[in-house]
Amino acid sequence: MSTRFELALLGADEPLGEALLARLDELGAQVDHLHALTLGDAGTTVSLGGQDWPCQSAEGFKGADALVVVTRGVAARRWTD
């Protein structure tokens, strides 16, 4: 039995975020919805589970079952406080 959930990944469009998504794919993680959050260009896409997910601005994001922060910088600090 697998648990499916909604994942928010801040920094999804950065190298560490892309590596994490690749590892989740390798593990066969079942994610119902990915919120690919970015502090940069919201026009990019990332892949998870054979699906492309549009990156969206982290500003105004409301929440998910889990939030993983894989970006550096002062702007990311407010997501971890």
C-alpha positions in Angstrom: 0.0 0.0 0.0 1.5 3.4 -1.0 0.6 6.8 0.4 0.0 9.5 -2.1 0.3 13.1 -1.3 0.7 16.7 -2.4 4.3 17.9 -2.5 5.6 21.5 -2.6 9.3 21.8 -3.7 10.8 25.2 -3.4 13.8 25.4 -5.8 12.4 22.7 -8.1 14.0 24.4 -11.1 17.5 24.4 -9.5 20.1 21.6 -9.8 19.4 20.2 -6.3 15.7 20.3 -6.9 16.1 18.5 -10.2 18.3 15.9 -8.5 15.6 15.4 -5.8 12.9 14.9 -8.4 15.1 12.4 -10.3 15.6 10.4 -7.1 11.9 10.5 -6.3 11.3 9.1 -9.8 13.9 6.3 -9.2 12.1 5.4 -5.9 8.7 5.4 -7.6 7.3 8.0 -5.3 3.6 8.5 -5.8 2.8 12.2 -5.7 -0.8 13.3 -6.5 0.3 16.9 -7.2 3.6 18.7 -7.3 3.8 22.4 -6.6 7.1 23.2 -8.3 7.9 26.4 -6.6 10.6 28.9 -7.7 12.0 32.1 -6.6 13.0 32.8 -10.2 11.5 32.2 -13.6 7.9 30.8 -13.3 7.8 29.9 -17.0 9.9 26.7 -16.7 8.7 23.1 -16.2 10.1 20.1 -14.3 9.3 16.4 -14.5 8.1 13.9 -12.0 6.4 10.6 -12.5 6.4 11.0 -16.3 4.5 14.2 -16.0 5.6 17.8 -16.7 4.8 20.3 -13.9 4.9 24.0 -14.5 7.0 26.0 -12.0 5.0 28.6 -10.2 6.1 31.6 -8.1 6.5 30.8 -4.4 4.8 34.2 -3.7 1.3 33.6 -2.5 1.7 29.8 -2.2 -0.8 28.5 0.4 0.4 25.0 1.4 0.7 21.3 0.7 1.1 18.0 2.7 4.8 18.5 2.6 7.2 21.3 1.8 10.8 20.6 0.8 13.1 23.6 0.5 16.2 23.1 -1.7 17.1 26.6 -2.5 19.5 29.0 -0.9 19.2 32.7 -0.2 17.6 35.2 2.1 14.3 34.9 0.2 14.0 31.2 1.1 14.5 31.9 4.8 10.9 32.9 5.3 9.7 29.4 4.2 11.8 27.7 7.0 11.1 30.1 9.9 
